[in-house]
């Protein structure tokens, strides 16, 4: 997640240089064929191109709305995970009470439950970082991922889980396909065991199980966003429409700019073509790179930072003092 008010000029250059080159290519091609080769027939009427531009604007606007909805839903889901985690930790500490057990035994049980919950958060975090076939894999995107991997310790699930789970539980979770799902199930079974030992009464047991059910719901929501792309027909057709429009645009501008000062200012078509093409291309880029908020790029939802903050809160509740530091942004990007 980019945390400054506006993108830096460096990022804008990184985003825009291909768009600028494409605009210069189409603009120079139109001028060369029209002015130097004398092919007057390449100048097409403005009206049909303007109609295409209007249709493209509506279409790209629709795609951007859907992409923004996905990003905002992902952020709301992880905001809900924050609230559920704090509620679950506070409830576990308050609801598990000594009933035939010592305070040390109770503290051990609570610590086991809360650290297993932290392991669940790490499992979710790493599941969201797995690459899917529809994510961006262009050279520029891979270069961006490598840049941040050199500067941020993304670790692995085994490394993170080893700090939260016992050796037996760690070996057990390695055999599972969906670690997050199995950890929640383990929590549910653990709470049922405490209920059978009368360390949790029936009402409090139901409340804790309800929180686990809510966590399953949020896990399913974030997995749906991660694993279900925006329908490819919208993404593909939007990209094709932008290419068609930006290719035809300079040829439609030729007649309009030839009217200026007897044709002496026809070269002004180049900068105006560049501006219009850039605006439409940037709209398409914004929607295209916003539809997946979990692909390891600078527009992601900052799940690493969210998980770290939850971990700090939970461990602080348990009275620990050796807490991890909050994630810090790298070149104004927070992961």
N, C-alpha and C positions, 0 to 999 in steps of 0.2 A: 504494500500500500504506500503510495507516494504521499508524504505528509506535509509538503509545502503548499502554499496557496496556489501557485502556478507552476507548471512544468518549467524547468530550466531551458535555456537556449540549446544546451548540449542535447537534452532529451528530444526537444523539438526537431533538431537536426537529425538525430538518429531515426526519428519517426518519418521525417518528411523528405529525405534526400532522394529516395526512389520516386516519390510522387513528382518532385521537381524535375528530375531527369525525364520522366515520361511526358510531362507537360512540355518541356523544351523540345523533345523529339517530335511530338505531334505538331507543335506550333511551327517549328522550323521546316518540317515536311510540308505543311500547308503553304507557308510563304515561298519556299523554294519552287514548288510545282506551279504556284499561281503567278509569281512575279518573274522568276528567272527562266522557267520553262515555258511560260505563257499558256499554261493549261487553264483557261478560264472556266472550263466546265467543272473543275474540282470545287468551286465555290457553290455550296448548297444553300438553299433558303434557310433563314433563321427560324421560321415558324415550326417546322417539324422537329428541329433539334430542341427548341424551347419546350415543346410538348413532352419530348423524351425526358428532358431535365426535370420538368414538374413531376412526372411519374416516378422518376428515380428518387427525387427528394422525398416523396410520400413513402416509397418502399423502404428506403434506407432509414427514414424516421421510425417506421414501424419496427424494423429490426433493432434499432438502437433502444427503443422502449422495452422490447423483450429482453435484450441483453442487460439493460439496467435493472430490470425486475429480478433477473437471476442473481446479479451481484448483491442487490439489496436484500434479497431473501437469504442469501448465504450469510450475510453479516447479521441478520436477525436471528438465524438459526444458531450461530456461534455466540451471539449475545444471550440467547436462551440457555445455551450450554453453560455459560458463566453463572447465570442465576441458579440453575439447577445444581451445579457443582457446589456452590456456596450453601445452598439450602440443604443438600444431602449431607455435607460435612457437618453443618451445625446440628442437624437432626440426629445424625449418628452419634455425635458426642453427647447429646442431651438424652436420647432415648435408651441407649444401652446402659443399664444400671446394674449394680452388683446384686445378684440373687443367688446366694450360695457360692459366690466367687469373690476373690480379693480385688482390691482396686488395681493392683498390678496386672492381674489377668484381664480386667476390663480394658485397661489402657492398651494392652497388647492387641486385644480384639479390635478396638477402635482404630489403632494404628494400622493394622492389617487391612481393614476395610478402606480406610482413606488412601493408603498407598496403592491399593489395587485400583481405586478410582483414578488416581494420578496416572497409573499405567494405562487405563482405558483412554484417558485424554491423549497420551502419547501414541497409542494405537490409532486413534482417530486422525491425529495430526499426520502420521506417516502414511496412512491410507489415502489421504488427500494429496500427497505428493507423488503418488504413483502415476506414471505417464499413461495416457490413453491414446488410441489411434487417431482421434480427431483433434488433438491439441496441436498447437503451432510447433513445427519442427524445422522451420527455415533456419538458414545459417545464422541470421541475426538473433533469432530467439535462442538458439543453442549457445551462442556466444554470450548472451545476457545471463543465461543460467550458469554458465561456467564462471563468469565474472563474480556472481554472488556466492557461488559455492566455495571460491577461494577466500572469501572474506567473512563468511558466516559458517559456524559449526552446526550443520544440519543433523549430524550424528546419524544413528540408525535406531530402529525400534528395539533391537536387542540390547544396545547400549543403554538406552533410556529405561527400558523395562528392568534391566538388571539392577538398577538403583531403587526399584519399587517393589519387586517381587522376590520371594524366596527362590532358591535354586530349583526346588521341586516344581514350583509353579511356573518358573521361567521355562524349564524343559517341557512342561505340559503345554504351555501356550505356543511354543514353537511348532507343535504338531497341528495346530488349528489353521484353517483357511482364513477365517475372519476373526482376528484377535479381539477386536472391540466387542463383537457380539458375545464371544465366549467369556470375556471378563465380566460383562454385565450379568450373564447367566451365573457365573461363579459367585458374584455378589448376592444374587437372589437366593442361591442355595445356602450361602453362609448366613444370611439373615434368617432363613427358615430354621437353620440349626440353632441359632441363638434364641429363636422363639420357642423351640422345643425344650431348651434348657431354662426357659422362663427368665432369660436376661432381657427380653423385650416383650411387652404385653401385646395383646392382639391388635389393639387400635394403632399402636405405634408401629407394629410390624406392617400393617396395611398401608400406613402413610409412607414408610420407607420403600415398600414395593411400588407404590404409586409413583414415587420419584424415579425409580428405575424404569418404569414403563414410559415415563415422559422422556427419559434419556434415550430409550430405544426409538421413540418417535423422532427426536432431533437427529439421531444418528441416521435414521432412514432418510430424513429430509436432505442432509448434507451429502449422503451417498447418491441420492437421486440427482442432485445438481452436478455432482462430479461425473457420474457415469452416463447421464443422458444429455447429449448435446442439443443445442438449438437445432431444430430440424434442418438437415443439410440442404434441402431444396431452397430454403430462405437464404442461407449463407452463400450457396453457389450462384443462384440467380442474381443476388445483390452484387456480387463481385463482377459478374458478366455485364450487368447493366451499367455499372460504373465505367468499365473499360470501353463499352460502346459509346457512352455519352462523352467521355473525355477525349476519345479519338475523333468523334465528329465535331466537337465544339469549335476548334480553331478553323475548320473549313466553313462553318456557319458564320464565323466572325469576319471573314475576309471582305464580303460585300459591305458590311456595316462600317468597317474602319477605312475602306477605300474611299468612302464618301468624305472623309476628313481632309480638308485642304488639298483637294484634287488628287488624293491618293498618296500624298507625300508622308502622311502619318500612319500608313498601313502597318508599319512596324510596331505600333502601339498594341497591335493584337497580341504580341508575345507576352507582355506582362499581365494583361487582363486575362488572357487564356490561362496563364500560370495561376493567378489568384482564384479564378472560378474552379479550375480543375483541382487545385489544392483543397479548397473548401469541401467539395464533394468527396474527394479521396480521403480526407481526414475524417469525415463523417462515417464513411465505410470502415476505416481502420478502427475508429473508436468502438463501433458496434462489434466488429470482428474480434477484437482483443478484450472485450468486456464480457463475452458470453460464458467464459469459464474462469471463475474466480479462484481456482485451485491449480494453476499450471506452472507455478514457479517463476512468474514474471512480476514486473514492478506494480501491476495493477491488482495483485492478488489480495484477498482478505487475509489479514495478518494473523494466521492461526498459530504460528510459533509464539508470537508475542502474547496472544490470548491464553494459550496453554501455560506459558511461563507465569503469567500473572495469577492464574487460578492456582497453580502449584504453590506460589508464594503465599497466597491467602490461606490455603489449607494447612500448609506446614506451620504457618504463623499461628493458626488456631490451636495446633497441637503443642504450642509453646517452644518450638524449635527456634534457635537463634542463627544457625549457620544456613541462611537462606540464599538461594541463587539470585543473581542480579537480574533486573528487568532487561528485556531485549532492547538494544539500541539500534537506531536506524543507521543504515549504511548508504552513503551518498543520498540521503533524504528518503530512503526506501525502508519501510518497516515490514518484516516478514513475520 
